[in-house]
Amino acid sequence: MSDHEHQDRDDHGARNGPSAISELADLEIEVSPELQGRVVRDINRRTLAADSLDFSFTVMSQIFWEHLRTLIESWPSRKQTTPPAED
């Protein structure tokens, strides 16, 4: 292998430069016409799942906080003891 050929290769022995790109162009495969639709549907599905989870968690935490606040407010305080008996 000459010095020029050695410089055209990377550490793993793969070819660098325009010749490597032209070799990859020969390996190009036909893309399915439905690919963009599938990708968009997948993104929308994941976005919907994330939004639903976020909404569910928000509602759950708000309901929990409301129940906890109601429980604390219904707890008798020390100031609300029985009034002193009048003589």
PyMOL Python script that loads the backbone (N, CA, C, O; Angstrom):
from pymol import cmd

cmd.read_pdbstr("""\
ATOM      1  N   MET A   1       0.852  -1.165   0.000  1.00  0.00           N
ATOM      2  CA  MET A   1       0.000   0.000   0.000  1.00  0.00           C
ATOM      3  C   MET A   1       0.900   1.231   0.000  1.00  0.00           C
ATOM      4  O   MET A   1       1.806   1.334   0.827  1.00  0.00           O
ATOM      5  N   SER A   2       0.664   2.144  -0.899  1.00  0.00           N
ATOM      6  CA  SER A   2       1.500   3.345  -0.991  1.00  0.00           C
ATOM      7  C   SER A   2       1.089   4.346   0.087  1.00  0.00           C
ATOM      8  O   SER A   2       0.063   4.177   0.747  1.00  0.00           O
ATOM      9  N   ASP A   3       1.910   5.399   0.259  1.00  0.00           N
ATOM     10  CA  ASP A   3       1.605   6.427   1.259  1.00  0.00           C
ATOM     11  C   ASP A   3       0.315   7.155   0.922  1.00  0.00           C
ATOM     12  O   ASP A   3      -0.452   7.508   1.818  1.00  0.00           O
ATOM     13  N   HIS A   4       0.069   7.384  -0.362  1.00  0.00           N
ATOM     14  CA  HIS A   4      -1.145   8.086  -0.772  1.00  0.00           C
ATOM     15  C   HIS A   4      -2.393   7.257  -0.441  1.00  0.00           C
ATOM     16  O   HIS A   4      -3.392   7.790   0.042  1.00  0.00           O
ATOM     17  N   GLU A   5      -2.321   5.946  -0.707  1.00  0.00           N
ATOM     18  CA  GLU A   5      -3.453   5.073  -0.388  1.00  0.00           C
ATOM     19  C   GLU A   5      -3.647   4.965   1.119  1.00  0.00           C
ATOM     20  O   GLU A   5      -4.777   4.843   1.592  1.00  0.00           O
ATOM     21  N   HIS A   6      -2.558   5.009   1.872  1.00  0.00           N
ATOM     22  CA  HIS A   6      -2.648   4.935   3.326  1.00  0.00           C
ATOM     23  C   HIS A   6      -3.310   6.198   3.889  1.00  0.00           C
ATOM     24  O   HIS A   6      -4.039   6.116   4.877  1.00  0.00           O
ATOM     25  N   GLN A   7      -3.073   7.347   3.287  1.00  0.00           N
ATOM     26  CA  GLN A   7      -3.668   8.598   3.752  1.00  0.00           C
ATOM     27  C   GLN A   7      -5.163   8.658   3.435  1.00  0.00           C
ATOM     28  O   GLN A   7      -5.908   9.370   4.109  1.00  0.00           O
ATOM     29  N   ASP A   8      -5.606   7.922   2.420  1.00  0.00           N
ATOM     30  CA  ASP A   8      -7.013   7.916   2.046  1.00  0.00           C
ATOM     31  C   ASP A   8      -7.864   7.009   2.936  1.00  0.00           C
ATOM     32  O   ASP A   8      -9.077   6.929   2.747  1.00  0.00           O
ATOM     33  N   ARG A   9      -7.264   6.346   3.875  1.00  0.00           N
ATOM     34  CA  ARG A   9      -8.001   5.429   4.737  1.00  0.00           C
ATOM     35  C   ARG A   9      -7.956   5.926   6.177  1.00  0.00           C
ATOM     36  O   ARG A   9      -6.979   6.543   6.603  1.00  0.00           O
ATOM     37  N   ASP A  10      -9.033   5.648   6.926  1.00  0.00           N
ATOM     38  CA  ASP A  10      -9.053   6.049   8.334  1.00  0.00           C
ATOM     39  C   ASP A  10      -8.429   4.957   9.185  1.00  0.00           C
ATOM     40  O   ASP A  10      -7.819   4.027   8.657  1.00  0.00           O
ATOM     41  N   ASP A  11      -8.579   5.063  10.505  1.00  0.00           N
ATOM     42  CA  ASP A  11      -7.949   4.107  11.430  1.00  0.00           C
ATOM     43  C   ASP A  11      -8.484   2.696  11.274  1.00  0.00           C
ATOM     44  O   ASP A  11      -7.788   1.734  11.600  1.00  0.00           O
ATOM     45  N   HIS A  12      -9.704   2.555  10.782  1.00  0.00           N
ATOM     46  CA  HIS A  12     -10.319   1.232  10.642  1.00  0.00           C
ATOM     47  C   HIS A  12     -10.134   0.657   9.245  1.00  0.00           C
ATOM     48  O   HIS A  12     -10.656  -0.420   8.956  1.00  0.00           O
ATOM     49  N   GLY A  13      -9.419   1.333   8.387  1.00  0.00           N
ATOM     50  CA  GLY A  13      -9.176   0.838   7.049  1.00  0.00           C
ATOM     51  C   GLY A  13     -10.231   1.237   6.037  1.00  0.00           C
ATOM     52  O   GLY A  13     -10.152   0.842   4.874  1.00  0.00           O
ATOM     53  N   ALA A  14     -11.227   2.020   6.462  1.00  0.00           N
ATOM     54  CA  ALA A  14     -12.263   2.471   5.534  1.00  0.00           C
ATOM     55  C   ALA A  14     -11.719   3.627   4.703  1.00  0.00           C
ATOM     56  O   ALA A  14     -10.854   4.385   5.143  1.00  0.00           O
ATOM     57  N   ARG A  15     -12.246   3.738   3.499  1.00  0.00           N
ATOM     58  CA  ARG A  15     -11.759   4.776   2.602  1.00  0.00           C
ATOM     59  C   ARG A  15     -12.382   6.120   2.967  1.00  0.00           C
ATOM     60  O   ARG A  15     -13.560   6.193   3.315  1.00  0.00           O
ATOM     61  N   ASN A  16     -11.593   7.169   2.887  1.00  0.00           N
ATOM     62  CA  ASN A  16     -12.050   8.533   3.137  1.00  0.00           C
ATOM     63  C   ASN A  16     -12.194   9.270   1.813  1.00  0.00           C
ATOM     64  O   ASN A  16     -11.621   8.867   0.801  1.00  0.00           O
ATOM     65  N   GLY A  17     -12.957  10.341   1.830  1.00  0.00           N
ATOM     66  CA  GLY A  17     -13.017  11.216   0.669  1.00  0.00           C
ATOM     67  C   GLY A  17     -14.171  10.911  -0.261  1.00  0.00           C
ATOM     68  O   GLY A  17     -15.051  10.117   0.070  1.00  0.00           O
ATOM     69  N   PRO A  18     -14.169  11.546  -1.433  1.00  0.00           N
ATOM     70  CA  PRO A  18     -15.275  11.424  -2.386  1.00  0.00           C
ATOM     71  C   PRO A  18     -15.496  10.001  -2.892  1.00  0.00           C
ATOM     72  O   PRO A  18     -16.630   9.627  -3.192  1.00  0.00           O
ATOM     73  N   SER A  19     -14.448   9.213  -2.991  1.00  0.00           N
ATOM     74  CA  SER A  19     -14.620   7.859  -3.497  1.00  0.00           C
ATOM     75  C   SER A  19     -15.456   7.016  -2.527  1.00  0.00           C
ATOM     76  O   SER A  19     -16.215   6.144  -2.951  1.00  0.00           O
ATOM     77  N   ALA A  20     -15.313   7.279  -1.230  1.00  0.00           N
ATOM     78  CA  ALA A  20     -16.111   6.542  -0.247  1.00  0.00           C
ATOM     79  C   ALA A  20     -17.590   6.910  -0.374  1.00  0.00           C
ATOM     80  O   ALA A  20     -18.455   6.048  -0.223  1.00  0.00           O
ATOM     81  N   ILE A  21     -17.882   8.174  -0.648  1.00  0.00           N
ATOM     82  CA  ILE A  21     -19.267   8.619  -0.805  1.00  0.00           C
ATOM     83  C   ILE A  21     -19.885   8.011  -2.060  1.00  0.00           C
ATOM     84  O   ILE A  21     -21.042   7.591  -2.038  1.00  0.00           O
ATOM     85  N   SER A  22     -19.132   7.960  -3.147  1.00  0.00           N
ATOM     86  CA  SER A  22     -19.672   7.381  -4.376  1.00  0.00           C
ATOM     87  C   SER A  22     -19.945   5.884  -4.204  1.00  0.00           C
ATOM     88  O   SER A  22     -20.889   5.357  -4.793  1.00  0.00           O
ATOM     89  N   GLU A  23     -19.136   5.208  -3.412  1.00  0.00           N
ATOM     90  CA  GLU A  23     -19.392   3.791  -3.143  1.00  0.00           C
ATOM     91  C   GLU A  23     -20.680   3.618  -2.338  1.00  0.00           C
ATOM     92  O   GLU A  23     -21.429   2.667  -2.561  1.00  0.00           O
ATOM     93  N   LEU A  24     -20.936   4.529  -1.407  1.00  0.00           N
ATOM     94  CA  LEU A  24     -22.164   4.453  -0.616  1.00  0.00           C
ATOM     95  C   LEU A  24     -23.388   4.795  -1.455  1.00  0.00           C
ATOM     96  O   LEU A  24     -24.473   4.280  -1.187  1.00  0.00           O
ATOM     97  N   ALA A  25     -23.242   5.640  -2.451  1.00  0.00           N
ATOM     98  CA  ALA A  25     -24.370   6.004  -3.311  1.00  0.00           C
ATOM     99  C   ALA A  25     -24.888   4.783  -4.060  1.00  0.00           C
ATOM    100  O   ALA A  25     -26.076   4.701  -4.371  1.00  0.00           O
ATOM    101  N   ASP A  26     -24.008   3.841  -4.349  1.00  0.00           N
ATOM    102  CA  ASP A  26     -24.431   2.622  -5.033  1.00  0.00           C
ATOM    103  C   ASP A  26     -25.290   1.737  -4.122  1.00  0.00           C
ATOM    104  O   ASP A  26     -26.052   0.902  -4.610  1.00  0.00           O
ATOM    105  N   LEU A  27     -25.170   1.916  -2.810  1.00  0.00           N
ATOM    106  CA  LEU A  27     -25.912   1.096  -1.858  1.00  0.00           C
ATOM    107  C   LEU A  27     -27.265   1.702  -1.485  1.00  0.00           C
ATOM    108  O   LEU A  27     -27.988   1.142  -0.662  1.00  0.00           O
ATOM    109  N   GLU A  28     -27.610   2.838  -2.083  1.00  0.00           N
ATOM    110  CA  GLU A  28     -28.858   3.517  -1.752  1.00  0.00           C
ATOM    111  C   GLU A  28     -30.059   2.624  -2.060  1.00  0.00           C
ATOM    112  O   GLU A  28     -30.114   1.969  -3.101  1.00  0.00           O
ATOM    113  N   ILE A  29     -31.025   2.612  -1.126  1.00  0.00           N
ATOM    114  CA  ILE A  29     -32.236   1.817  -1.329  1.00  0.00           C
ATOM    115  C   ILE A  29     -33.421   2.753  -1.509  1.00  0.00           C
ATOM    116  O   ILE A  29     -33.376   3.917  -1.111  1.00  0.00           O
ATOM    117  N   GLU A  30     -34.454   2.243  -2.098  1.00  0.00           N
ATOM    118  CA  GLU A  30     -35.668   3.032  -2.342  1.00  0.00           C
ATOM    119  C   GLU A  30     -36.408   3.236  -1.022  1.00  0.00           C
ATOM    120  O   GLU A  30     -36.604   2.291  -0.258  1.00  0.00           O
ATOM    121  N   VAL A  31     -36.812   4.471  -0.764  1.00  0.00           N
ATOM    122  CA  VAL A  31     -37.537   4.797   0.460  1.00  0.00           C
ATOM    123  C   VAL A  31     -39.028   4.593   0.220  1.00  0.00           C
ATOM    124  O   VAL A  31     -39.557   4.982  -0.821  1.00  0.00           O
ATOM    125  N   SER A  32     -39.692   3.989   1.177  1.00  0.00           N
ATOM    126  CA  SER A  32     -41.123   3.742   1.076  1.00  0.00           C
ATOM    127  C   SER A  32     -41.882   5.065   1.062  1.00  0.00           C
ATOM    128  O   SER A  32     -41.567   5.954   1.853  1.00  0.00           O
ATOM    129  N   PRO A  33     -42.874   5.218   0.186  1.00  0.00           N
ATOM    130  CA  PRO A  33     -43.631   6.470   0.149  1.00  0.00           C
ATOM    131  C   PRO A  33     -44.444   6.708   1.417  1.00  0.00           C
ATOM    132  O   PRO A  33     -44.788   7.852   1.713  1.00  0.00           O
ATOM    133  N   GLU A  34     -44.756   5.668   2.163  1.00  0.00           N
ATOM    134  CA  GLU A  34     -45.518   5.818   3.392  1.00  0.00           C
ATOM    135  C   GLU A  34     -44.635   6.161   4.593  1.00  0.00           C
ATOM    136  O   GLU A  34     -45.143   6.336   5.700  1.00  0.00           O
ATOM    137  N   LEU A  35     -43.316   6.260   4.386  1.00  0.00           N
ATOM    138  CA  LEU A  35     -42.399   6.473   5.503  1.00  0.00           C
ATOM    139  C   LEU A  35     -42.695   7.779   6.234  1.00  0.00           C
ATOM    140  O   LEU A  35     -42.733   7.798   7.465  1.00  0.00           O
ATOM    141  N   GLN A  36     -42.904   8.858   5.508  1.00  0.00           N
ATOM    142  CA  GLN A  36     -43.159  10.139   6.157  1.00  0.00           C
ATOM    143  C   GLN A  36     -44.448  10.080   6.980  1.00  0.00           C
ATOM    144  O   GLN A  36     -44.489  10.604   8.093  1.00  0.00           O
ATOM    145  N   GLY A  37     -45.482   9.459   6.455  1.00  0.00           N
ATOM    146  CA  GLY A  37     -46.730   9.318   7.198  1.00  0.00           C
ATOM    147  C   GLY A  37     -46.551   8.499   8.462  1.00  0.00           C
ATOM    148  O   GLY A  37     -47.107   8.836   9.507  1.00  0.00           O
ATOM    149  N   ARG A  38     -45.776   7.421   8.372  1.00  0.00           N
ATOM    150  CA  ARG A  38     -45.527   6.596   9.553  1.00  0.00           C
ATOM    151  C   ARG A  38     -44.743   7.361  10.602  1.00  0.00           C
ATOM    152  O   ARG A  38     -45.025   7.254  11.795  1.00  0.00           O
ATOM    153  N   VAL A  39     -43.758   8.134  10.159  1.00  0.00           N
ATOM    154  CA  VAL A  39     -42.949   8.915  11.101  1.00  0.00           C
ATOM    155  C   VAL A  39     -43.812   9.966  11.787  1.00  0.00           C
ATOM    156  O   VAL A  39     -43.726  10.137  13.003  1.00  0.00           O
ATOM    157  N   VAL A  40     -44.647  10.675  11.019  1.00  0.00           N
ATOM    158  CA  VAL A  40     -45.525  11.693  11.597  1.00  0.00           C
ATOM    159  C   VAL A  40     -46.505  11.069  12.582  1.00  0.00           C
ATOM    160  O   VAL A  40     -46.732  11.625  13.657  1.00  0.00           O
ATOM    161  N   ARG A  41     -47.088   9.925  12.237  1.00  0.00           N
ATOM    162  CA  ARG A  41     -48.019   9.254  13.147  1.00  0.00           C
ATOM    163  C   ARG A  41     -47.319   8.812  14.428  1.00  0.00           C
ATOM    164  O   ARG A  41     -47.885   8.915  15.517  1.00  0.00           O
ATOM    165  N   ASP A  42     -46.087   8.321  14.298  1.00  0.00           N
ATOM    166  CA  ASP A  42     -45.336   7.895  15.466  1.00  0.00           C
ATOM    167  C   ASP A  42     -45.036   9.080  16.380  1.00  0.00           C
ATOM    168  O   ASP A  42     -45.176   8.975  17.599  1.00  0.00           O
ATOM    169  N   ILE A  43     -44.628  10.196  15.801  1.00  0.00           N
ATOM    170  CA  ILE A  43     -44.359  11.403  16.598  1.00  0.00           C
ATOM    171  C   ILE A  43     -45.636  11.883  17.268  1.00  0.00           C
ATOM    172  O   ILE A  43     -45.618  12.239  18.447  1.00  0.00           O
ATOM    173  N   ASN A  44     -46.745  11.899  16.537  1.00  0.00           N
ATOM    174  CA  ASN A  44     -48.017  12.339  17.117  1.00  0.00           C
ATOM    175  C   ASN A  44     -48.468  11.415  18.244  1.00  0.00           C
ATOM    176  O   ASN A  44     -48.983  11.880  19.261  1.00  0.00           O
ATOM    177  N   ARG A  45     -48.278  10.119  18.068  1.00  0.00           N
ATOM    178  CA  ARG A  45     -48.665   9.158  19.096  1.00  0.00           C
ATOM    179  C   ARG A  45     -47.847   9.367  20.374  1.00  0.00           C
ATOM    180  O   ARG A  45     -48.391   9.335  21.478  1.00  0.00           O
ATOM    181  N   ARG A  46     -46.554   9.577  20.217  1.00  0.00           N
ATOM    182  CA  ARG A  46     -45.700   9.794  21.384  1.00  0.00           C
ATOM    183  C   ARG A  46     -46.017  11.124  22.069  1.00  0.00           C
ATOM    184  O   ARG A  46     -45.988  11.221  23.296  1.00  0.00           O
ATOM    185  N   THR A  47     -46.318  12.145  21.265  1.00  0.00           N
ATOM    186  CA  THR A  47     -46.688  13.442  21.827  1.00  0.00           C
ATOM    187  C   THR A  47     -48.000  13.334  22.598  1.00  0.00           C
ATOM    188  O   THR A  47     -48.126  13.885  23.691  1.00  0.00           O
ATOM    189  N   LEU A  48     -48.972  12.629  22.035  1.00  0.00           N
ATOM    190  CA  LEU A  48     -50.247  12.432  22.715  1.00  0.00           C
ATOM    191  C   LEU A  48     -50.057  11.673  24.026  1.00  0.00           C
ATOM    192  O   LEU A  48     -50.664  12.020  25.040  1.00  0.00           O
ATOM    193  N   ALA A  49     -49.230  10.655  24.008  1.00  0.00           N
ATOM    194  CA  ALA A  49     -48.983   9.884  25.233  1.00  0.00           C
ATOM    195  C   ALA A  49     -48.312  10.755  26.296  1.00  0.00           C
ATOM    196  O   ALA A  49     -48.667  10.684  27.472  1.00  0.00           O
ATOM    197  N   ALA A  50     -47.357  11.564  25.887  1.00  0.00           N
ATOM    198  CA  ALA A  50     -46.673  12.439  26.843  1.00  0.00           C
ATOM    199  C   ALA A  50     -47.617  13.490  27.405  1.00  0.00           C
ATOM    200  O   ALA A  50     -47.601  13.759  28.606  1.00  0.00           O
ATOM    201  N   ASP A  51     -48.443  14.090  26.545  1.00  0.00           N
ATOM    202  CA  ASP A  51     -49.404  15.089  27.013  1.00  0.00           C
ATOM    203  C   ASP A  51     -50.444  14.473  27.940  1.00  0.00           C
ATOM    204  O   ASP A  51     -50.823  15.080  28.941  1.00  0.00           O
ATOM    205  N   SER A  52     -50.906  13.273  27.611  1.00  0.00           N
ATOM    206  CA  SER A  52     -51.885  12.591  28.461  1.00  0.00           C
ATOM    207  C   SER A  52     -51.296  12.270  29.830  1.00  0.00           C
ATOM    208  O   SER A  52     -51.958  12.441  30.853  1.00  0.00           O
ATOM    209  N   LEU A  53     -50.060  11.809  29.844  1.00  0.00           N
ATOM    210  CA  LEU A  53     -49.406  11.501  31.109  1.00  0.00           C
ATOM    211  C   LEU A  53     -49.214  12.765  31.934  1.00  0.00           C
ATOM    212  O   LEU A  53     -49.436  12.755  33.144  1.00  0.00           O
ATOM    213  N   ASP A  54     -48.806  13.847  31.294  1.00  0.00           N
ATOM    214  CA  ASP A  54     -48.621  15.118  31.988  1.00  0.00           C
ATOM    215  C   ASP A  54     -49.941  15.602  32.568  1.00  0.00           C
ATOM    216  O   ASP A  54     -49.991  16.026  33.723  1.00  0.00           O
ATOM    217  N   PHE A  55     -51.013  15.544  31.781  1.00  0.00           N
ATOM    218  CA  PHE A  55     -52.328  15.970  32.255  1.00  0.00           C
ATOM    219  C   PHE A  55     -52.798  15.098  33.412  1.00  0.00           C
ATOM    220  O   PHE A  55     -53.305  15.610  34.410  1.00  0.00           O
ATOM    221  N   SER A  56     -52.633  13.788  33.283  1.00  0.00           N
ATOM    222  CA  SER A  56     -53.064  12.867  34.347  1.00  0.00           C
ATOM    223  C   SER A  56     -52.314  13.127  35.641  1.00  0.00           C
ATOM    224  O   SER A  56     -52.909  13.134  36.718  1.00  0.00           O
ATOM    225  N   PHE A  57     -51.018  13.340  35.540  1.00  0.00           N
ATOM    226  CA  PHE A  57     -50.225  13.597  36.741  1.00  0.00           C
ATOM    227  C   PHE A  57     -50.622  14.923  37.377  1.00  0.00           C
ATOM    228  O   PHE A  57     -50.704  15.021  38.602  1.00  0.00           O
ATOM    229  N   THR A  58     -50.867  15.937  36.564  1.00  0.00           N
ATOM    230  CA  THR A  58     -51.275  17.241  37.089  1.00  0.00           C
ATOM    231  C   THR A  58     -52.609  17.140  37.809  1.00  0.00           C
ATOM    232  O   THR A  58     -52.762  17.655  38.916  1.00  0.00           O
ATOM    233  N   VAL A  59     -53.572  16.480  37.187  1.00  0.00           N
ATOM    234  CA  VAL A  59     -54.890  16.333  37.813  1.00  0.00           C
ATOM    235  C   VAL A  59     -54.782  15.516  39.093  1.00  0.00           C
ATOM    236  O   VAL A  59     -55.396  15.864  40.102  1.00  0.00           O
ATOM    237  N   MET A  60     -54.013  14.439  39.063  1.00  0.00           N
ATOM    238  CA  MET A  60     -53.854  13.595  40.242  1.00  0.00           C
ATOM    239  C   MET A  60     -53.229  14.388  41.394  1.00  0.00           C
ATOM    240  O   MET A  60     -53.696  14.289  42.529  1.00  0.00           O
ATOM    241  N   SER A  61     -52.203  15.157  41.125  1.00  0.00           N
ATOM    242  CA  SER A  61     -51.563  15.926  42.191  1.00  0.00           C
ATOM    243  C   SER A  61     -52.480  17.023  42.719  1.00  0.00           C
ATOM    244  O   SER A  61     -52.473  17.294  43.920  1.00  0.00           O
ATOM    245  N   GLN A  62     -53.269  17.660  41.858  1.00  0.00           N
ATOM    246  CA  GLN A  62     -54.207  18.680  42.317  1.00  0.00           C
ATOM    247  C   GLN A  62     -55.296  18.072  43.188  1.00  0.00           C
ATOM    248  O   GLN A  62     -55.658  18.659  44.207  1.00  0.00           O
ATOM    249  N   ILE A  63     -55.822  16.930  42.822  1.00  0.00           N
ATOM    250  CA  ILE A  63     -56.851  16.260  43.622  1.00  0.00           C
ATOM    251  C   ILE A  63     -56.271  15.824  44.966  1.00  0.00           C
ATOM    252  O   ILE A  63     -56.915  15.977  46.004  1.00  0.00           O
ATOM    253  N   PHE A  64     -55.060  15.283  44.946  1.00  0.00           N
ATOM    254  CA  PHE A  64     -54.410  14.876  46.195  1.00  0.00           C
ATOM    255  C   PHE A  64     -54.248  16.076  47.114  1.00  0.00           C
ATOM    256  O   PHE A  64     -54.558  16.000  48.303  1.00  0.00           O
ATOM    257  N   TRP A  65     -53.762  17.187  46.565  1.00  0.00           N
ATOM    258  CA  TRP A  65     -53.555  18.390  47.368  1.00  0.00           C
ATOM    259  C   TRP A  65     -54.890  18.900  47.927  1.00  0.00           C
ATOM    260  O   TRP A  65     -54.949  19.321  49.083  1.00  0.00           O
ATOM    261  N   GLU A  66     -55.957  18.868  47.126  1.00  0.00           N
ATOM    262  CA  GLU A  66     -57.276  19.321  47.567  1.00  0.00           C
ATOM    263  C   GLU A  66     -57.798  18.446  48.712  1.00  0.00           C
ATOM    264  O   GLU A  66     -58.334  18.966  49.690  1.00  0.00           O
ATOM    265  N   HIS A  67     -57.646  17.129  48.596  1.00  0.00           N
ATOM    266  CA  HIS A  67     -58.071  16.230  49.673  1.00  0.00           C
ATOM    267  C   HIS A  67     -57.247  16.457  50.938  1.00  0.00           C
ATOM    268  O   HIS A  67     -57.791  16.466  52.042  1.00  0.00           O
ATOM    269  N   LEU A  68     -55.967  16.636  50.781  1.00  0.00           N
ATOM    270  CA  LEU A  68     -55.101  16.874  51.933  1.00  0.00           C
ATOM    271  C   LEU A  68     -55.468  18.189  52.617  1.00  0.00           C
ATOM    272  O   LEU A  68     -55.537  18.251  53.844  1.00  0.00           O
ATOM    273  N   ARG A  69     -55.698  19.222  51.844  1.00  0.00           N
ATOM    274  CA  ARG A  69     -56.081  20.519  52.400  1.00  0.00           C
ATOM    275  C   ARG A  69     -57.421  20.421  53.141  1.00  0.00           C
ATOM    276  O   ARG A  69     -57.578  20.991  54.220  1.00  0.00           O
ATOM    277  N   THR A  70     -58.376  19.701  52.563  1.00  0.00           N
ATOM    278  CA  THR A  70     -59.676  19.514  53.209  1.00  0.00           C
ATOM    279  C   THR A  70     -59.521  18.755  54.524  1.00  0.00           C
ATOM    280  O   THR A  70     -60.170  19.082  55.518  1.00  0.00           O
ATOM    281  N   LEU A  71     -58.659  17.746  54.523  1.00  0.00           N
ATOM    282  CA  LEU A  71     -58.417  16.977  55.741  1.00  0.00           C
ATOM    283  C   LEU A  71     -57.782  17.850  56.815  1.00  0.00           C
ATOM    284  O   LEU A  71     -58.173  17.781  57.981  1.00  0.00           O
ATOM    285  N   ILE A  72     -56.828  18.652  56.441  1.00  0.00           N
ATOM    286  CA  ILE A  72     -56.166  19.530  57.411  1.00  0.00           C
ATOM    287  C   ILE A  72     -57.128  20.579  57.939  1.00  0.00           C
ATOM    288  O   ILE A  72     -57.114  20.890  59.130  1.00  0.00           O
ATOM    289  N   GLU A  73     -57.964  21.126  57.069  1.00  0.00           N
ATOM    290  CA  GLU A  73     -58.924  22.145  57.508  1.00  0.00           C
ATOM    291  C   GLU A  73     -59.993  21.552  58.423  1.00  0.00           C
ATOM    292  O   GLU A  73     -60.513  22.257  59.288  1.00  0.00           O
ATOM    293  N   SER A  74     -60.324  20.302  58.257  1.00  0.00           N
ATOM    294  CA  SER A  74     -61.353  19.689  59.104  1.00  0.00           C
ATOM    295  C   SER A  74     -60.793  19.221  60.447  1.00  0.00           C
ATOM    296  O   SER A  74     -61.566  18.891  61.347  1.00  0.00           O
ATOM    297  N   TRP A  75     -59.496  19.186  60.599  1.00  0.00           N
ATOM    298  CA  TRP A  75     -58.867  18.759  61.829  1.00  0.00           C
ATOM    299  C   TRP A  75     -59.155  19.806  62.909  1.00  0.00           C
ATOM    300  O   TRP A  75     -58.965  20.998  62.667  1.00  0.00           O
ATOM    301  N   PRO A  76     -59.603  19.390  64.081  1.00  0.00           N
ATOM    302  CA  PRO A  76     -59.901  20.386  65.123  1.00  0.00           C
ATOM    303  C   PRO A  76     -58.624  21.032  65.640  1.00  0.00           C
ATOM    304  O   PRO A  76     -57.634  20.354  65.914  1.00  0.00           O
ATOM    305  N   SER A  77     -58.664  22.335  65.766  1.00  0.00           N
ATOM    306  CA  SER A  77     -57.474  23.028  66.262  1.00  0.00           C
ATOM    307  C   SER A  77     -57.528  23.089  67.781  1.00  0.00           C
ATOM    308  O   SER A  77     -58.557  22.783  68.381  1.00  0.00           O
ATOM    309  N   ARG A  78     -56.439  23.478  68.393  1.00  0.00           N
ATOM    310  CA  ARG A  78     -56.374  23.539  69.845  1.00  0.00           C
ATOM    311  C   ARG A  78     -57.180  24.718  70.384  1.00  0.00           C
ATOM    312  O   ARG A  78     -57.633  24.701  71.529  1.00  0.00           O
ATOM    313  N   LYS A  79     -57.350  25.720  69.566  1.00  0.00           N
ATOM    314  CA  LYS A  79     -58.099  26.890  70.005  1.00  0.00           C
ATOM    315  C   LYS A  79     -59.594  26.593  70.080  1.00  0.00           C
ATOM    316  O   LYS A  79     -60.319  27.320  70.759  1.00  0.00           O
ATOM    317  N   GLN A  80     -60.061  25.591  69.431  1.00  0.00           N
ATOM    318  CA  GLN A  80     -61.488  25.277  69.409  1.00  0.00           C
ATOM    319  C   GLN A  80     -61.821  24.246  70.480  1.00  0.00           C
ATOM    320  O   GLN A  80     -62.492  23.252  70.205  1.00  0.00           O
ATOM    321  N   THR A  81     -61.365  24.478  71.662  1.00  0.00           N
ATOM    322  CA  THR A  81     -61.711  23.574  72.764  1.00  0.00           C
ATOM    323  C   THR A  81     -63.060  23.976  73.319  1.00  0.00           C
ATOM    324  O   THR A  81     -63.629  24.992  72.919  1.00  0.00           O
ATOM    325  N   THR A  82     -63.557  23.200  74.212  1.00  0.00           N
ATOM    326  CA  THR A  82     -64.880  23.499  74.790  1.00  0.00           C
ATOM    327  C   THR A  82     -64.800  24.812  75.558  1.00  0.00           C
ATOM    328  O   THR A  82     -63.807  25.082  76.233  1.00  0.00           O
ATOM    329  N   PRO A  83     -65.828  25.612  75.457  1.00  0.00           N
ATOM    330  CA  PRO A  83     -65.811  26.890  76.184  1.00  0.00           C
ATOM    331  C   PRO A  83     -65.844  26.680  77.691  1.00  0.00           C
ATOM    332  O   PRO A  83     -66.393  25.686  78.167  1.00  0.00           O
ATOM    333  N   PRO A  84     -65.269  27.594  78.434  1.00  0.00           N
ATOM    334  CA  PRO A  84     -65.275  27.432  79.901  1.00  0.00           C
ATOM    335  C   PRO A  84     -66.692  27.540  80.451  1.00  0.00           C
ATOM    336  O   PRO A  84     -67.508  28.303  79.933  1.00  0.00           O
ATOM    337  N   ALA A  85     -66.971  26.804  81.460  1.00  0.00           N
ATOM    338  CA  ALA A  85     -68.297  26.807  82.087  1.00  0.00           C
ATOM    339  C   ALA A  85     -68.506  28.110  82.822  1.00  0.00           C
ATOM    340  O   ALA A  85     -67.603  28.602  83.499  1.00  0.00           O
ATOM    341  N   GLU A  86     -69.703  28.673  82.690  1.00  0.00           N
ATOM    342  CA  GLU A  86     -70.014  29.914  83.382  1.00  0.00           C
ATOM    343  C   GLU A  86     -70.521  29.601  84.790  1.00  0.00           C
ATOM    344  O   GLU A  86     -71.190  28.592  85.014  1.00  0.00           O
ATOM    345  N   ASP A  87     -70.196  30.459  85.704  1.00  0.00           N
ATOM    346  CA  ASP A  87     -70.613  30.243  87.110  1.00  0.00           C
ATOM    347  C   ASP A  87     -71.987  30.712  87.358  1.00  0.00           C
ATOM    348  O   ASP A  87     -72.483  30.604  88.480  1.00  0.00           O
TER     349      ASP A  87
END
""", "prot")
cmd.dss("prot")
cmd.show_as("cartoon", "prot")
cmd.util.cbc("prot")
cmd.orient("prot")
